[in-house]
Amino acid sequence: MNARATLASLTRDQRNTFVASFLGWTLDAFDFFLVIVVVSHVASDFHAAVQEVAFAVTLTLMMRPLGALIFGWIADRYGRRTPLMIDVAIYSLIELLTAFSPNLGVFIALRALYGIAMGGEWGIGAALAMEAMPPQNRGLFSGILQEGYAVGNLLAGVVLGTLYTHIGWRGMFVVGVLPALLIFYIRSKVPESPVWLAGKAQHIGEHGDVLRASIRRYWPLFIYAILFMSAFNYLSHGTQDLYPTFLALQHRFDPGMVGLLNTIASVGAILGGIAFGMLSQRYGRRSMIVVCAVLGMALVPLWAFSHTVALLGLGGFLMQFMVQGAWGIIPAHLNEISPPSVRGTFPGFTYQMGNLISANALQLEAAFAAKTFPLPSGHPDYAKAMSAVALVVFVAVILLTLVGYAVVPERRDATFEMLPPAE
């Protein structure tokens, strides 16, 4: 089936579930990227250095594993649907409060709390969606779902380019409360995961601490997945988080042009995630990840060292096509290799532990550029810092993807079940 026919083949409940999971991740990412696109403006308003404001992003990423663990445990024990609604409500409220931060300290504290909520959303939403989708089409839906992240980035760029001059960065965070409306859709349209309900019927809770038992039995898989997702998160944050600052400070583009180029890169990300998600269903998850990484390495010069708007736009588009092409495979892949009884926890927790390890990506790149690659003017050479980080991380992604063959099979097309782990 082609993509359109595949989408049309879903039942109403499957379609509603997928839409809710996609929007939950999209709006979560939108709220996260609102900080990314206004780092330099927040720094100016609070009379702080870019690196100081970047710590808010680092702290957000560091807190995400806590959210994944808390909400994942709740989702495995009590279902996916209600925890997802609670999570959306929390991150929407924190986003609104951020708009009224009186100083940088409060701003950073609120972003830390936001990190807990952001960490909880992806694991629950991905489990809910992947458990509802037909196994033979899981690659396509994985690609679409993950690119909710890129759509959120795109929306943040659009808001920056169209509204910033009218409402400022504080007004942009007021706009960030809109995801709360998604709660009403989930409540009225989305059923509980049939896979979780089947597991509930088996009285999983009677088998002791399922999460602890799963970690004890599958600890090599947990460690591998955390390292694997660390490389992936360095890849994502290393090619995205400093990008608006690179455009604003090194190329001296105004917010409108930064928003436009960020939007172009996000469109590439969306198309790449969907394309490689589909290709992974046919040619394999890991093989397509390696293809994306190799092509991404070849694109580094165009992406980082172009001097015209047209070439910068092309480089951003193609780089994110490859980066998010690889990422589009991740929701399906992590859910497929997950121990069945902790699918609400394992994908989100390992993903967000990778975020914890890579949480310093923005600060690292900003400091790396300032201390190691100063321009003749004395300003940081963000292009060299971004390209160095990207090349190293692409190699790490390739190596860890290949190591995965020795740890766990891909399990493409596997049916999902909820079974208690062996004691």
Contacts in CASP RR format, 6 or more apart in sequence:
PFRMAT RR
TARGET T0000
AUTHOR 0000-0000-0000
METHOD contacts of the structure
MODEL  1
MNARATLASLTRDQRNTFVASFLGWTLDAFDFFLVIVVVSHVASDFHAAV
QEVAFAVTLTLMMRPLGALIFGWIADRYGRRTPLMIDVAIYSLIELLTAF
SPNLGVFIALRALYGIAMGGEWGIGAALAMEAMPPQNRGLFSGILQEGYA
VGNLLAGVVLGTLYTHIGWRGMFVVGVLPALLIFYIRSKVPESPVWLAGK
AQHIGEHGDVLRASIRRYWPLFIYAILFMSAFNYLSHGTQDLYPTFLALQ
HRFDPGMVGLLNTIASVGAILGGIAFGMLSQRYGRRSMIVVCAVLGMALV
PLWAFSHTVALLGLGGFLMQFMVQGAWGIIPAHLNEISPPSVRGTFPGFT
YQMGNLISANALQLEAAFAAKTFPLPSGHPDYAKAMSAVALVVFVAVILL
TLVGYAVVPERRDATFEMLPPAE
1 9 0 8 1.000
1 137 0 8 1.000
3 140 0 8 1.000
3 274 0 8 1.000
3 278 0 8 1.000
6 137 0 8 1.000
6 140 0 8 1.000
7 15 0 8 1.000
9 134 0 8 1.000
9 137 0 8 1.000
10 18 0 8 1.000
10 133 0 8 1.000
10 134 0 8 1.000
13 132 0 8 1.000
13 190 0 8 1.000
13 191 0 8 1.000
14 132 0 8 1.000
14 133 0 8 1.000
14 134 0 8 1.000
16 185 0 8 1.000
16 189 0 8 1.000
16 190 0 8 1.000
16 191 0 8 1.000
17 128 0 8 1.000
17 129 0 8 1.000
17 132 0 8 1.000
17 190 0 8 1.000
17 191 0 8 1.000
17 193 0 8 1.000
18 129 0 8 1.000
18 132 0 8 1.000
18 133 0 8 1.000
18 141 0 8 1.000
18 144 0 8 1.000
18 145 0 8 1.000
19 185 0 8 1.000
20 84 0 8 1.000
20 125 0 8 1.000
20 128 0 8 1.000
20 182 0 8 1.000
20 185 0 8 1.000
20 186 0 8 1.000
20 189 0 8 1.000
20 190 0 8 1.000
21 84 0 8 1.000
21 125 0 8 1.000
21 126 0 8 1.000
21 128 0 8 1.000
21 129 0 8 1.000
21 145 0 8 1.000
22 129 0 8 1.000
22 144 0 8 1.000
22 145 0 8 1.000
22 148 0 8 1.000
23 179 0 8 1.000
23 182 0 8 1.000
23 185 0 8 1.000
24 84 0 8 1.000
24 88 0 8 1.000
24 121 0 8 1.000
24 125 0 8 1.000
24 179 0 8 1.000
24 182 0 8 1.000
25 121 0 8 1.000
25 122 0 8 1.000
25 125 0 8 1.000
25 126 0 8 1.000
25 145 0 8 1.000
25 146 0 8 1.000
25 148 0 8 1.000
25 149 0 8 1.000
26 148 0 8 1.000
26 149 0 8 1.000
26 151 0 8 1.000
26 152 0 8 1.000
26 155 0 8 1.000
27 88 0 8 1.000
27 152 0 8 1.000
27 176 0 8 1.000
27 178 0 8 1.000
27 179 0 8 1.000
27 182 0 8 1.000
28 88 0 8 1.000
28 91 0 8 1.000
28 117 0 8 1.000
28 118 0 8 1.000
28 121 0 8 1.000
28 122 0 8 1.000
28 179 0 8 1.000
29 148 0 8 1.000
29 149 0 8 1.000
29 150 0 8 1.000
29 151 0 8 1.000
29 152 0 8 1.000
29 153 0 8 1.000
30 151 0 8 1.000
30 152 0 8 1.000
30 153 0 8 1.000
30 155 0 8 1.000
30 156 0 8 1.000
30 176 0 8 1.000
30 179 0 8 1.000
31 91 0 8 1.000
31 92 0 8 1.000
31 95 0 8 1.000
31 114 0 8 1.000
31 118 0 8 1.000
31 176 0 8 1.000
31 179 0 8 1.000
32 60 0 8 1.000
32 114 0 8 1.000
32 118 0 8 1.000
33 152 0 8 1.000
33 153 0 8 1.000
33 155 0 8 1.000
33 156 0 8 1.000
33 157 0 8 1.000
34 95 0 8 1.000
34 156 0 8 1.000
34 159 0 8 1.000
34 169 0 8 1.000
34 172 0 8 1.000
34 173 0 8 1.000
34 176 0 8 1.000
35 42 0 8 1.000
35 56 0 8 1.000
35 57 0 8 1.000
35 60 0 8 1.000
35 111 0 8 1.000
36 57 0 8 1.000
36 153 0 8 1.000
36 156 0 8 1.000
36 240 0 8 1.000
36 241 0 8 1.000
36 244 0 8 1.000
36 362 0 8 1.000
37 156 0 8 1.000
37 157 0 8 1.000
37 159 0 8 1.000
37 160 0 8 1.000
37 244 0 8 1.000
37 258 0 8 1.000
37 259 0 8 1.000
37 262 0 8 1.000
38 160 0 8 1.000
38 164 0 8 1.000
38 169 0 8 1.000
38 172 0 8 1.000
39 50 0 8 1.000
39 53 0 8 1.000
39 54 0 8 1.000
39 57 0 8 1.000
39 244 0 8 1.000
39 245 0 8 1.000
40 50 0 8 1.000
40 244 0 8 1.000
40 245 0 8 1.000
40 248 0 8 1.000
40 249 0 8 1.000
41 164 0 8 1.000
41 168 0 8 1.000
41 169 0 8 1.000
41 255 0 8 1.000
42 48 0 8 1.000
42 53 0 8 1.000
42 104 0 8 1.000
42 107 0 8 1.000
42 169 0 8 1.000
43 49 0 8 1.000
43 50 0 8 1.000
43 52 0 8 1.000
43 53 0 8 1.000
45 169 0 8 1.000
46 53 0 8 1.000
46 103 0 8 1.000
46 104 0 8 1.000
46 107 0 8 1.000
48 104 0 8 1.000
50 245 0 8 1.000
50 249 0 8 1.000
50 366 0 8 1.000
51 363 0 8 1.000
51 366 0 8 1.000
51 367 0 8 1.000
51 370 0 8 1.000
52 104 0 8 1.000
53 104 0 8 1.000
53 107 0 8 1.000
54 362 0 8 1.000
54 363 0 8 1.000
54 366 0 8 1.000
55 108 0 8 1.000
55 363 0 8 1.000
56 107 0 8 1.000
56 108 0 8 1.000
56 111 0 8 1.000
56 112 0 8 1.000
57 111 0 8 1.000
57 241 0 8 1.000
57 362 0 8 1.000
57 363 0 8 1.000
58 359 0 8 1.000
58 360 0 8 1.000
58 362 0 8 1.000
58 363 0 8 1.000
59 108 0 8 1.000
59 111 0 8 1.000
59 112 0 8 1.000
59 115 0 8 1.000
59 359 0 8 1.000
60 111 0 8 1.000
60 112 0 8 1.000
60 114 0 8 1.000
60 115 0 8 1.000
60 118 0 8 1.000
60 359 0 8 1.000
61 115 0 8 1.000
61 233 0 8 1.000
61 237 0 8 1.000
61 355 0 8 1.000
61 356 0 8 1.000
61 358 0 8 1.000
61 359 0 8 1.000
61 361 0 8 1.000
62 112 0 8 1.000
62 355 0 8 1.000
62 356 0 8 1.000
62 359 0 8 1.000
63 112 0 8 1.000
63 113 0 8 1.000
63 114 0 8 1.000
63 115 0 8 1.000
63 116 0 8 1.000
63 119 0 8 1.000
64 115 0 8 1.000
64 116 0 8 1.000
64 118 0 8 1.000
64 119 0 8 1.000
64 120 0 8 1.000
64 352 0 8 1.000
64 355 0 8 1.000
64 356 0 8 1.000
65 119 0 8 1.000
65 349 0 8 1.000
65 352 0 8 1.000
65 353 0 8 1.000
65 354 0 8 1.000
65 355 0 8 1.000
65 356 0 8 1.000
66 116 0 8 1.000
66 119 0 8 1.000
67 115 0 8 1.000
67 116 0 8 1.000
67 117 0 8 1.000
67 118 0 8 1.000
67 119 0 8 1.000
67 120 0 8 1.000
67 352 0 8 1.000
68 119 0 8 1.000
68 120 0 8 1.000
68 122 0 8 1.000
68 123 0 8 1.000
68 345 0 8 1.000
68 348 0 8 1.000
68 349 0 8 1.000
68 351 0 8 1.000
68 352 0 8 1.000
68 353 0 8 1.000
69 345 0 8 1.000
69 349 0 8 1.000
70 116 0 8 1.000
70 120 0 8 1.000
71 83 0 8 1.000
71 86 0 8 1.000
71 87 0 8 1.000
71 119 0 8 1.000
71 120 0 8 1.000
71 121 0 8 1.000
71 123 0 8 1.000
71 124 0 8 1.000
72 83 0 8 1.000
72 120 0 8 1.000
72 123 0 8 1.000
72 124 0 8 1.000
72 344 0 8 1.000
72 345 0 8 1.000
72 348 0 8 1.000
72 349 0 8 1.000
73 211 0 8 1.000
73 345 0 8 1.000
74 83 0 8 1.000
75 83 0 8 1.000
75 84 0 8 1.000
75 123 0 8 1.000
75 124 0 8 1.000
75 127 0 8 1.000
75 196 0 8 1.000
75 344 0 8 1.000
75 345 0 8 1.000
76 196 0 8 1.000
76 204 0 8 1.000
76 210 0 8 1.000
76 211 0 8 1.000
76 341 0 8 1.000
76 342 0 8 1.000
76 343 0 8 1.000
76 344 0 8 1.000
76 345 0 8 1.000
77 205 0 8 1.000
79 192 0 8 1.000
79 193 0 8 1.000
79 196 0 8 1.000
79 200 0 8 1.000
80 124 0 8 1.000
80 125 0 8 1.000
80 127 0 8 1.000
80 128 0 8 1.000
80 131 0 8 1.000
80 192 0 8 1.000
80 193 0 8 1.000
80 196 0 8 1.000
80 344 0 8 1.000
81 128 0 8 1.000
81 186 0 8 1.000
81 190 0 8 1.000
81 191 0 8 1.000
81 192 0 8 1.000
81 193 0 8 1.000
83 124 0 8 1.000
84 121 0 8 1.000
84 124 0 8 1.000
84 125 0 8 1.000
84 128 0 8 1.000
84 186 0 8 1.000
85 183 0 8 1.000
85 186 0 8 1.000
85 187 0 8 1.000
87 117 0 8 1.000
87 120 0 8 1.000
87 121 0 8 1.000
87 124 0 8 1.000
88 121 0 8 1.000
88 179 0 8 1.000
88 180 0 8 1.000
88 182 0 8 1.000
88 183 0 8 1.000
88 186 0 8 1.000
89 180 0 8 1.000
89 183 0 8 1.000
90 116 0 8 1.000
90 117 0 8 1.000
91 114 0 8 1.000
91 115 0 8 1.000
91 117 0 8 1.000
91 118 0 8 1.000
91 121 0 8 1.000
91 179 0 8 1.000
92 176 0 8 1.000
92 177 0 8 1.000
92 178 0 8 1.000
92 179 0 8 1.000
92 180 0 8 1.000
93 177 0 8 1.000
93 180 0 8 1.000
94 110 0 8 1.000
94 113 0 8 1.000
94 114 0 8 1.000
94 117 0 8 1.000
95 114 0 8 1.000
95 173 0 8 1.000
95 176 0 8 1.000
95 177 0 8 1.000
95 179 0 8 1.000
96 173 0 8 1.000
96 174 0 8 1.000
96 176 0 8 1.000
96 177 0 8 1.000
97 110 0 8 1.000
98 107 0 8 1.000
98 110 0 8 1.000
98 111 0 8 1.000
98 114 0 8 1.000
98 173 0 8 1.000
99 170 0 8 1.000
99 171 0 8 1.000
99 172 0 8 1.000
99 173 0 8 1.000
99 174 0 8 1.000
100 170 0 8 1.000
101 107 0 8 1.000
101 110 0 8 1.000
119 348 0 8 1.000
119 352 0 8 1.000
119 355 0 8 1.000
120 348 0 8 1.000
120 352 0 8 1.000
122 347 0 8 1.000
122 348 0 8 1.000
122 351 0 8 1.000
122 352 0 8 1.000
123 344 0 8 1.000
123 345 0 8 1.000
123 347 0 8 1.000
123 348 0 8 1.000
123 349 0 8 1.000
123 351 0 8 1.000
124 344 0 8 1.000
126 145 0 8 1.000
126 331 0 8 1.000
126 334 0 8 1.000
126 335 0 8 1.000
126 347 0 8 1.000
126 348 0 8 1.000
127 193 0 8 1.000
127 335 0 8 1.000
127 343 0 8 1.000
127 344 0 8 1.000
127 347 0 8 1.000
128 190 0 8 1.000
128 193 0 8 1.000
129 141 0 8 1.000
129 145 0 8 1.000
129 331 0 8 1.000
130 138 0 8 1.000
130 141 0 8 1.000
130 142 0 8 1.000
130 145 0 8 1.000
130 331 0 8 1.000
130 332 0 8 1.000
130 335 0 8 1.000
130 416 0 8 1.000
131 193 0 8 1.000
131 194 0 8 1.000
131 195 0 8 1.000
131 196 0 8 1.000
131 335 0 8 1.000
131 343 0 8 1.000
131 416 0 8 1.000
132 193 0 8 1.000
132 194 0 8 1.000
132 195 0 8 1.000
133 141 0 8 1.000
135 413 0 8 1.000
135 414 0 8 1.000
135 415 0 8 1.000
135 416 0 8 1.000
136 281 0 8 1.000
136 413 0 8 1.000
137 281 0 8 1.000
138 281 0 8 1.000
138 332 0 8 1.000
138 336 0 8 1.000
138 412 0 8 1.000
138 413 0 8 1.000
139 277 0 8 1.000
139 278 0 8 1.000
139 280 0 8 1.000
139 281 0 8 1.000
139 329 0 8 1.000
139 332 0 8 1.000
140 274 0 8 1.000
140 277 0 8 1.000
140 278 0 8 1.000
140 281 0 8 1.000
141 332 0 8 1.000
142 277 0 8 1.000
142 280 0 8 1.000
142 328 0 8 1.000
142 329 0 8 1.000
142 330 0 8 1.000
142 331 0 8 1.000
142 332 0 8 1.000
142 333 0 8 1.000
143 273 0 8 1.000
143 274 0 8 1.000
143 276 0 8 1.000
143 277 0 8 1.000
143 278 0 8 1.000
143 325 0 8 1.000
143 328 0 8 1.000
143 329 0 8 1.000
143 331 0 8 1.000
143 332 0 8 1.000
144 273 0 8 1.000
144 274 0 8 1.000
145 328 0 8 1.000
145 331 0 8 1.000
146 273 0 8 1.000
146 324 0 8 1.000
146 327 0 8 1.000
146 328 0 8 1.000
146 329 0 8 1.000
146 330 0 8 1.000
146 331 0 8 1.000
147 269 0 8 1.000
147 270 0 8 1.000
147 272 0 8 1.000
147 273 0 8 1.000
147 274 0 8 1.000
147 324 0 8 1.000
147 327 0 8 1.000
147 328 0 8 1.000
148 270 0 8 1.000
149 236 0 8 1.000
149 269 0 8 1.000
149 324 0 8 1.000
149 327 0 8 1.000
150 266 0 8 1.000
150 268 0 8 1.000
150 269 0 8 1.000
150 270 0 8 1.000
150 273 0 8 1.000
150 320 0 8 1.000
150 324 0 8 1.000
151 266 0 8 1.000
151 270 0 8 1.000
152 266 0 8 1.000
153 240 0 8 1.000
153 262 0 8 1.000
153 265 0 8 1.000
153 266 0 8 1.000
153 269 0 8 1.000
154 262 0 8 1.000
154 263 0 8 1.000
154 266 0 8 1.000
154 267 0 8 1.000
154 269 0 8 1.000
154 270 0 8 1.000
156 262 0 8 1.000
157 258 0 8 1.000
157 259 0 8 1.000
157 262 0 8 1.000
157 263 0 8 1.000
157 266 0 8 1.000
158 259 0 8 1.000
158 263 0 8 1.000
159 172 0 8 1.000
159 175 0 8 1.000
160 172 0 8 1.000
160 244 0 8 1.000
160 255 0 8 1.000
160 256 0 8 1.000
160 258 0 8 1.000
160 259 0 8 1.000
160 262 0 8 1.000
161 255 0 8 1.000
161 256 0 8 1.000
161 258 0 8 1.000
161 259 0 8 1.000
161 260 0 8 1.000
163 171 0 8 1.000
163 172 0 8 1.000
163 175 0 8 1.000
164 172 0 8 1.000
164 255 0 8 1.000
164 256 0 8 1.000
165 255 0 8 1.000
167 174 0 8 1.000
167 175 0 8 1.000
195 343 0 8 1.000
195 416 0 8 1.000
195 417 0 8 1.000
195 418 0 8 1.000
196 418 0 8 1.000
198 417 0 8 1.000
198 418 0 8 1.000
199 417 0 8 1.000
199 418 0 8 1.000
199 419 0 8 1.000
200 418 0 8 1.000
202 418 0 8 1.000
202 419 0 8 1.000
202 420 0 8 1.000
204 210 0 8 1.000
204 341 0 8 1.000
204 418 0 8 1.000
204 420 0 8 1.000
205 420 0 8 1.000
207 213 0 8 1.000
207 420 0 8 1.000
207 421 0 8 1.000
207 423 0 8 1.000
210 341 0 8 1.000
210 342 0 8 1.000
210 420 0 8 1.000
210 421 0 8 1.000
211 342 0 8 1.000
211 345 0 8 1.000
213 420 0 8 1.000
213 421 0 8 1.000
213 422 0 8 1.000
213 423 0 8 1.000
214 339 0 8 1.000
214 341 0 8 1.000
214 342 0 8 1.000
214 346 0 8 1.000
214 421 0 8 1.000
215 222 0 8 1.000
217 339 0 8 1.000
217 421 0 8 1.000
217 422 0 8 1.000
218 339 0 8 1.000
218 421 0 8 1.000
220 407 0 8 1.000
221 337 0 8 1.000
221 339 0 8 1.000
221 407 0 8 1.000
221 408 0 8 1.000
222 346 0 8 1.000
222 350 0 8 1.000
224 400 0 8 1.000
224 403 0 8 1.000
224 404 0 8 1.000
224 407 0 8 1.000
224 408 0 8 1.000
225 334 0 8 1.000
225 337 0 8 1.000
225 346 0 8 1.000
225 350 0 8 1.000
226 350 0 8 1.000
226 353 0 8 1.000
226 354 0 8 1.000
226 357 0 8 1.000
227 400 0 8 1.000
228 350 0 8 1.000
228 400 0 8 1.000
228 401 0 8 1.000
228 404 0 8 1.000
229 330 0 8 1.000
229 334 0 8 1.000
229 350 0 8 1.000
229 351 0 8 1.000
229 353 0 8 1.000
229 354 0 8 1.000
229 355 0 8 1.000
230 353 0 8 1.000
230 354 0 8 1.000
230 357 0 8 1.000
230 358 0 8 1.000
231 393 0 8 1.000
231 396 0 8 1.000
231 397 0 8 1.000
231 400 0 8 1.000
232 326 0 8 1.000
232 327 0 8 1.000
232 330 0 8 1.000
232 354 0 8 1.000
232 397 0 8 1.000
233 351 0 8 1.000
233 354 0 8 1.000
233 355 0 8 1.000
233 357 0 8 1.000
233 358 0 8 1.000
233 361 0 8 1.000
234 358 0 8 1.000
234 361 0 8 1.000
234 389 0 8 1.000
234 393 0 8 1.000
234 396 0 8 1.000
235 293 0 8 1.000
235 323 0 8 1.000
235 326 0 8 1.000
235 327 0 8 1.000
235 390 0 8 1.000
235 393 0 8 1.000
235 394 0 8 1.000
235 397 0 8 1.000
236 323 0 8 1.000
236 324 0 8 1.000
236 327 0 8 1.000
237 358 0 8 1.000
237 361 0 8 1.000
237 362 0 8 1.000
238 361 0 8 1.000
238 362 0 8 1.000
238 365 0 8 1.000
238 386 0 8 1.000
238 389 0 8 1.000
238 390 0 8 1.000
238 393 0 8 1.000
239 303 0 8 1.000
239 319 0 8 1.000
239 320 0 8 1.000
239 323 0 8 1.000
239 386 0 8 1.000
239 390 0 8 1.000
240 265 0 8 1.000
240 320 0 8 1.000
240 323 0 8 1.000
241 361 0 8 1.000
241 362 0 8 1.000
241 365 0 8 1.000
242 362 0 8 1.000
242 365 0 8 1.000
242 366 0 8 1.000
242 369 0 8 1.000
242 382 0 8 1.000
242 385 0 8 1.000
242 386 0 8 1.000
243 262 0 8 1.000
243 265 0 8 1.000
243 316 0 8 1.000
243 386 0 8 1.000
244 258 0 8 1.000
244 259 0 8 1.000
244 262 0 8 1.000
245 366 0 8 1.000
245 382 0 8 1.000
246 382 0 8 1.000
246 383 0 8 1.000
246 386 0 8 1.000
247 253 0 8 1.000
247 257 0 8 1.000
247 258 0 8 1.000
247 261 0 8 1.000
247 262 0 8 1.000
247 312 0 8 1.000
248 255 0 8 1.000
248 258 0 8 1.000
249 379 0 8 1.000
249 380 0 8 1.000
249 382 0 8 1.000
250 379 0 8 1.000
250 380 0 8 1.000
250 381 0 8 1.000
250 382 0 8 1.000
250 383 0 8 1.000
251 312 0 8 1.000
253 261 0 8 1.000
257 309 0 8 1.000
261 309 0 8 1.000
261 312 0 8 1.000
261 313 0 8 1.000
261 316 0 8 1.000
264 313 0 8 1.000
264 316 0 8 1.000
264 317 0 8 1.000
265 313 0 8 1.000
265 315 0 8 1.000
265 316 0 8 1.000
265 317 0 8 1.000
265 319 0 8 1.000
265 320 0 8 1.000
266 320 0 8 1.000
267 317 0 8 1.000
268 316 0 8 1.000
268 317 0 8 1.000
268 318 0 8 1.000
268 320 0 8 1.000
268 321 0 8 1.000
268 324 0 8 1.000
269 320 0 8 1.000
269 321 0 8 1.000
269 323 0 8 1.000
269 324 0 8 1.000
269 325 0 8 1.000
270 324 0 8 1.000
271 321 0 8 1.000
272 320 0 8 1.000
272 321 0 8 1.000
272 322 0 8 1.000
272 324 0 8 1.000
272 325 0 8 1.000
272 328 0 8 1.000
273 321 0 8 1.000
273 324 0 8 1.000
273 325 0 8 1.000
273 327 0 8 1.000
273 328 0 8 1.000
273 329 0 8 1.000
274 328 0 8 1.000
275 321 0 8 1.000
275 325 0 8 1.000
276 288 0 8 1.000
276 291 0 8 1.000
276 292 0 8 1.000
276 325 0 8 1.000
276 326 0 8 1.000
276 328 0 8 1.000
276 329 0 8 1.000
277 288 0 8 1.000
277 325 0 8 1.000
277 328 0 8 1.000
277 329 0 8 1.000
277 332 0 8 1.000
279 288 0 8 1.000
280 287 0 8 1.000
280 288 0 8 1.000
280 289 0 8 1.000
280 328 0 8 1.000
280 329 0 8 1.000
280 332 0 8 1.000
280 333 0 8 1.000
280 412 0 8 1.000
281 412 0 8 1.000
284 410 0 8 1.000
284 412 0 8 1.000
285 329 0 8 1.000
285 332 0 8 1.000
285 333 0 8 1.000
285 336 0 8 1.000
285 410 0 8 1.000
285 412 0 8 1.000
286 333 0 8 1.000
286 401 0 8 1.000
286 402 0 8 1.000
286 404 0 8 1.000
286 405 0 8 1.000
286 410 0 8 1.000
288 325 0 8 1.000
288 326 0 8 1.000
288 329 0 8 1.000
289 326 0 8 1.000
289 329 0 8 1.000
289 397 0 8 1.000
289 401 0 8 1.000
290 398 0 8 1.000
290 401 0 8 1.000
290 402 0 8 1.000
292 322 0 8 1.000
292 323 0 8 1.000
292 325 0 8 1.000
292 326 0 8 1.000
293 322 0 8 1.000
293 326 0 8 1.000
293 394 0 8 1.000
293 395 0 8 1.000
293 397 0 8 1.000
293 398 0 8 1.000
293 401 0 8 1.000
294 394 0 8 1.000
294 398 0 8 1.000
295 322 0 8 1.000
296 318 0 8 1.000
296 319 0 8 1.000
296 322 0 8 1.000
296 323 0 8 1.000
296 390 0 8 1.000
296 394 0 8 1.000
297 390 0 8 1.000
297 391 0 8 1.000
297 394 0 8 1.000
297 395 0 8 1.000
299 315 0 8 1.000
299 318 0 8 1.000
299 319 0 8 1.000
299 322 0 8 1.000
300 319 0 8 1.000
300 387 0 8 1.000
300 390 0 8 1.000
300 391 0 8 1.000
301 387 0 8 1.000
302 311 0 8 1.000
302 314 0 8 1.000
302 315 0 8 1.000
302 318 0 8 1.000
302 319 0 8 1.000
303 315 0 8 1.000
303 316 0 8 1.000
303 318 0 8 1.000
303 319 0 8 1.000
303 387 0 8 1.000
303 390 0 8 1.000
304 383 0 8 1.000
304 384 0 8 1.000
304 386 0 8 1.000
304 387 0 8 1.000
304 390 0 8 1.000
305 383 0 8 1.000
305 387 0 8 1.000
306 312 0 8 1.000
306 313 0 8 1.000
306 314 0 8 1.000
306 315 0 8 1.000
326 397 0 8 1.000
330 351 0 8 1.000
331 347 0 8 1.000
332 412 0 8 1.000
333 410 0 8 1.000
334 346 0 8 1.000
334 347 0 8 1.000
334 348 0 8 1.000
334 350 0 8 1.000
334 351 0 8 1.000
335 343 0 8 1.000
335 347 0 8 1.000
335 416 0 8 1.000
336 410 0 8 1.000
336 411 0 8 1.000
336 412 0 8 1.000
336 414 0 8 1.000
337 408 0 8 1.000
337 409 0 8 1.000
337 410 0 8 1.000
337 411 0 8 1.000
338 344 0 8 1.000
338 346 0 8 1.000
338 347 0 8 1.000
339 346 0 8 1.000
339 421 0 8 1.000
340 416 0 8 1.000
340 417 0 8 1.000
340 418 0 8 1.000
340 419 0 8 1.000
341 418 0 8 1.000
341 419 0 8 1.000
341 420 0 8 1.000
341 421 0 8 1.000
342 421 0 8 1.000
343 416 0 8 1.000
343 418 0 8 1.000
361 389 0 8 1.000
364 389 0 8 1.000
365 382 0 8 1.000
365 385 0 8 1.000
365 386 0 8 1.000
365 389 0 8 1.000
366 380 0 8 1.000
366 382 0 8 1.000
366 385 0 8 1.000
368 385 0 8 1.000
368 388 0 8 1.000
368 389 0 8 1.000
369 380 0 8 1.000
369 381 0 8 1.000
369 382 0 8 1.000
369 384 0 8 1.000
369 385 0 8 1.000
369 386 0 8 1.000
370 380 0 8 1.000
372 384 0 8 1.000
372 385 0 8 1.000
373 380 0 8 1.000
373 381 0 8 1.000
373 384 0 8 1.000
373 385 0 8 1.000
374 380 0 8 1.000
374 381 0 8 1.000
375 381 0 8 1.000
END
